[in-house]
Amino acid sequence: MSFKKLHPLLKDTLEHLGMEAPTPFQKAALPRIKSGANIYGIAPEGAGKTTALIISTIHKLNAEAFEDAPRALIIVKDKEAALALEEEFRRFLKNTDLRIFSAYDQPDLDTQKGEIYEGVDIVISTPNKIFRLFKATGINVTQLKLFAVDDAEFLSGNKYYNDLVRIPEHISKCQYLIFASAMNGKIERFQDSFMAHSEVVKVSGN
């Protein structure tokens, strides 16, 4: 898949950023994601997995804000990863009015609940924080179109896995994406719940 089949605003942004053609991983993954399939995207660091996630999210949300409830939820390991991903997202959001918010251990729960209630399209969160927000009715997951985990290797331990796996139980219909440099047992276990009938897109090189 070339970038020509993406939303026009997104194509303009990619051109402005000097991205003329997809990487091998993006070429393999983007059409499968665009089709609506649940995807495990497995490729080494530098293959363009995070950029594929950003492109797919913006395209899925039609590059425009809509109502107040989040429509994309992206899980990352920690605060540093959340802020880094938000910063990278913002490079691609300049031609859109999409709203993005990062939730992590600081600031406090009520502050983050308030900011999310004001209206947001994309939420980036750590597993613990998203579970706490959900328990405190601080996030509405009924309008989600996309649920993703970036750099999912961190889920190898129960500390993160147990918080994350409970959220999809309350989502009626959504597309799921898991990006990692390699499969592990915890990631594979998602096939028993929200990653059933998923496809694996695997590229060994950059």
PEJO-V34131 format. One line per field, one symbol per residue. ss: DSSP state (~ for helix, > for strand, _ for the rest). psi: psi as a letter, one per 20 degrees, with the letter a starting at -180 (. if undefined). burial: # if it has 16 or more other C-alpha atoms within 10 Angstrom, else .. Layout:
ss=???
psi=???
burial=???
This chain:
ss=__~~~__~~~~~~~~~_______~~~~~~~~~~~____>>>>>_____~~~~~~~~~~~~___________>>>>>__~~~~~~~~~~~~~~_______>>>>_____~~~~~~~~~____>>>>>~~~~~~~~~__________>>>>__~~~~~_~~~~~~~~_~~~~____>>>>>>____~~~~~~~~______>>>>>___
psi=prihjrpghhggggghijohqqrgghhhgghhghijqppoooqrpiikgghgggghggghjkkqqobhqqipppprgagghghghgghghhijhjrjppqpppahqarghghgghhhipqhpppqqggghhggghjljpojijphppqppljhijiqhghghggihgihjpgpqpppppriqqrhgghihiidikqkrqpopphr.
burial=#.#..##.######.......#####.###.##...########..####################..###########.###.##..#..##..#.#######....#..##..#..#############.##...####.#############....##.##..##..#..##########..##......##..##.###...
